[in-house]
C-alpha cells in the first residue's frame, strides 16, 4: 500500500490548489467585517509562542455559549487566519466563536499540540459564559476528540461541553507512521497509541463524527473507527470531500450547524 497516496487529499480534489487562497480571502473579509462592528478580539494569547493565540468572534447581543473550532493541516500547516469565515454560522446563531492557532510539527510533537489546545479552550471559556461546543477538522478533529479524554480539560470546563464534532478526523495515528510525514511527526508505536482517540475511552459527552462521502477511503475508515469505538453518532455527508466538508459551518441553517446545536 502506498501510504503517502492513501493519506493525500489534494490530488483527488478538483481545483484543490485554489482552496487555501480562497479560504484566506474569505477569512480576511469576515475578520474585517466583525472588527468594524467591534465584535472581534483578535490574537488573544494563551501561551508563550506567537502561534499560541486565538481569535474570538462575538455575536450581536449576549452569547448563547462558546463554540471552538480547531483547524487541520496534518499538524504541519495552516493558521487560524485561513478559517475565520467558518465562524459565520455559529455567530449568526448567537454563539461566540474561538479559533486557535497552535505550534506545528516538527517544532513540537503532536502531544504538545494536544496540550496547547487543552490550554486554549479554558482560556476562551473564561471570556464567554454558558455551554461549550467543540468542532475540529482533520488534524483538528483529532485534537477536539482528544479533549474528550479525562484529565486534559479542567472538570468545570469539561462540564460545560454540550457537544463535540470531530470532522474528518484522524482518530488512529498508527497508520501515519508509514507515511513520509512521519519525518516531521516522529511517531513510534507507543507515541501513536498515546495520541489516538479511537484507542481511548471518552468521558460522557455527546459526540458526532462527521465525514464527507467523497473523501479518501482512509478518512472514511478513520471516522468509522472513532464512531464505532465511542458508540458515537456518525454522519456521512453526501457529495462532500475533505476540503468542502466544513462548508456547512458558514451557513446558520445547514445540517451541520443544526446538528451541532442538537
URTA-V731051 format. One record per backbone hydrogen bond with DSSP energy under -0.5 kcal/mol. NH is the residue of the N-H (numbers start at 1). CO is the residue of the C=O. E is the energy in kcal/mol with one decimal. If there is no record, write none. Layout:
nh->NH co->CO e->E
nh->NH co->CO e->E
This chain:
nh->3 co->1 e->-1.1
nh->6 co->2 e->-2.3
nh->7 co->3 e->-1.9
nh->8 co->5 e->-1.4
nh->9 co->7 e->-0.5
nh->12 co->9 e->-2.0
nh->13 co->10 e->-1.9
nh->16 co->13 e->-1.6
nh->18 co->15 e->-1.4
nh->19 co->15 e->-0.5
nh->19 co->16 e->-1.4
nh->20 co->16 e->-0.5
nh->22 co->18 e->-2.0
nh->23 co->19 e->-3.2
nh->24 co->20 e->-2.6
nh->25 co->21 e->-2.1
nh->26 co->22 e->-2.5
nh->27 co->23 e->-2.8
nh->28 co->24 e->-2.3
nh->29 co->25 e->-2.2
nh->30 co->26 e->-2.0
nh->31 co->27 e->-2.5
nh->32 co->28 e->-2.5
nh->33 co->29 e->-2.2
nh->34 co->30 e->-2.5
nh->35 co->31 e->-2.7
nh->36 co->32 e->-2.4
nh->37 co->33 e->-1.1
nh->38 co->35 e->-1.5
nh->39 co->34 e->-3.2
nh->41 co->56 e->-2.9
nh->42 co->40 e->-0.6
nh->44 co->54 e->-3.0
nh->46 co->52 e->-2.4
nh->47 co->52 e->-1.1
nh->52 co->49 e->-1.0
nh->53 co->51 e->-2.2
nh->54 co->44 e->-2.3
nh->55 co->99 e->-2.0
nh->56 co->41 e->-2.7
nh->57 co->55 e->-0.5
nh->57 co->97 e->-3.0
nh->58 co->39 e->-3.2
nh->64 co->94 e->-3.3
nh->66 co->131 e->-2.8
nh->67 co->96 e->-3.1
nh->68 co->133 e->-2.6
nh->69 co->98 e->-2.2
nh->70 co->135 e->-2.1
nh->71 co->69 e->-0.5
nh->71 co->100 e->-0.6
nh->76 co->73 e->-2.2
nh->77 co->73 e->-1.0
nh->82 co->79 e->-2.0
nh->83 co->80 e->-1.7
nh->86 co->83 e->-2.3
nh->87 co->84 e->-2.1
nh->88 co->85 e->-1.6
nh->89 co->249 e->-1.9
nh->90 co->249 e->-0.5
nh->91 co->87 e->-2.5
nh->92 co->88 e->-2.5
nh->93 co->89 e->-1.0
nh->94 co->91 e->-1.9
nh->95 co->90 e->-2.6
nh->96 co->65 e->-2.3
nh->97 co->57 e->-2.5
nh->98 co->67 e->-2.7
nh->99 co->55 e->-2.5
nh->100 co->69 e->-0.6
nh->101 co->53 e->-2.9
nh->105 co->75 e->-2.9
nh->107 co->104 e->-1.1
nh->108 co->104 e->-0.9
nh->113 co->109 e->-1.7
nh->114 co->110 e->-2.3
nh->115 co->111 e->-1.9
nh->116 co->112 e->-2.0
nh->117 co->113 e->-2.4
nh->118 co->114 e->-2.0
nh->119 co->115 e->-0.8
nh->119 co->116 e->-0.9
nh->120 co->116 e->-2.3
nh->121 co->117 e->-2.1
nh->122 co->118 e->-0.6
nh->123 co->119 e->-1.4
nh->124 co->120 e->-2.5
nh->125 co->121 e->-2.7
nh->126 co->122 e->-1.5
nh->127 co->124 e->-1.6
nh->128 co->124 e->-0.7
nh->128 co->125 e->-0.5
nh->131 co->64 e->-0.6
nh->132 co->160 e->-2.5
nh->133 co->66 e->-2.4
nh->134 co->163 e->-2.2
nh->135 co->68 e->-2.5
nh->136 co->165 e->-1.6
nh->137 co->70 e->-1.9
nh->138 co->167 e->-3.0
nh->140 co->137 e->-2.5
nh->142 co->138 e->-1.8
nh->143 co->139 e->-2.0
nh->144 co->140 e->-2.4
nh->145 co->141 e->-1.9
nh->146 co->142 e->-2.2
nh->147 co->143 e->-0.9
nh->148 co->145 e->-1.7
nh->149 co->146 e->-1.6
nh->152 co->149 e->-1.5
nh->157 co->154 e->-0.7
nh->158 co->154 e->-2.8
nh->159 co->155 e->-2.5
nh->160 co->157 e->-1.6
nh->161 co->158 e->-1.7
nh->162 co->132 e->-3.3
nh->163 co->132 e->-0.9
nh->164 co->206 e->-1.8
nh->165 co->134 e->-2.6
nh->167 co->136 e->-3.3
nh->167 co->165 e->-0.6
nh->168 co->166 e->-0.6
nh->168 co->210 e->-3.9
nh->170 co->138 e->-1.1
nh->171 co->169 e->-0.8
nh->173 co->192 e->-0.5
nh->175 co->172 e->-0.6
nh->176 co->173 e->-1.1
nh->177 co->173 e->-0.5
nh->177 co->174 e->-1.5
nh->178 co->175 e->-1.6
nh->179 co->176 e->-1.6
nh->182 co->179 e->-1.4
nh->183 co->180 e->-1.8
nh->184 co->181 e->-2.2
nh->185 co->181 e->-1.8
nh->186 co->182 e->-2.8
nh->192 co->188 e->-2.7
nh->193 co->189 e->-2.5
nh->194 co->190 e->-2.1
nh->195 co->191 e->-0.8
nh->195 co->192 e->-0.8
nh->196 co->193 e->-1.5
nh->197 co->195 e->-0.8
nh->198 co->171 e->-2.3
nh->199 co->196 e->-1.7
nh->200 co->197 e->-2.2
nh->202 co->200 e->-0.5
nh->203 co->148 e->-3.1
nh->205 co->203 e->-1.1
nh->208 co->164 e->-2.3
nh->209 co->233 e->-3.1
nh->210 co->166 e->-2.3
nh->210 co->208 e->-0.5
nh->211 co->235 e->-2.2
nh->213 co->237 e->-3.3
nh->214 co->240 e->-2.5
nh->215 co->212 e->-1.5
nh->219 co->216 e->-1.1
nh->220 co->216 e->-1.7
nh->221 co->217 e->-2.4
nh->222 co->218 e->-2.7
nh->223 co->219 e->-2.2
nh->224 co->220 e->-2.2
nh->225 co->221 e->-3.2
nh->226 co->222 e->-1.7
nh->227 co->223 e->-2.5
nh->228 co->224 e->-2.9
nh->229 co->225 e->-2.5
nh->230 co->226 e->-2.3
nh->231 co->227 e->-0.7
nh->232 co->227 e->-2.2
nh->233 co->207 e->-1.7
nh->235 co->209 e->-2.9
nh->236 co->234 e->-0.5
nh->237 co->211 e->-2.7
nh->237 co->235 e->-0.7
nh->240 co->237 e->-0.9
nh->245 co->241 e->-1.3
nh->247 co->244 e->-1.7
nh->249 co->246 e->-2.0
nh->250 co->247 e->-2.0
nh->251 co->248 e->-1.2
nh->252 co->250 e->-0.6
nh->254 co->251 e->-1.9
nh->258 co->254 e->-2.4
nh->259 co->255 e->-2.3
nh->260 co->256 e->-2.5
nh->261 co->257 e->-2.2
nh->262 co->258 e->-0.7
nh->262 co->259 e->-0.6
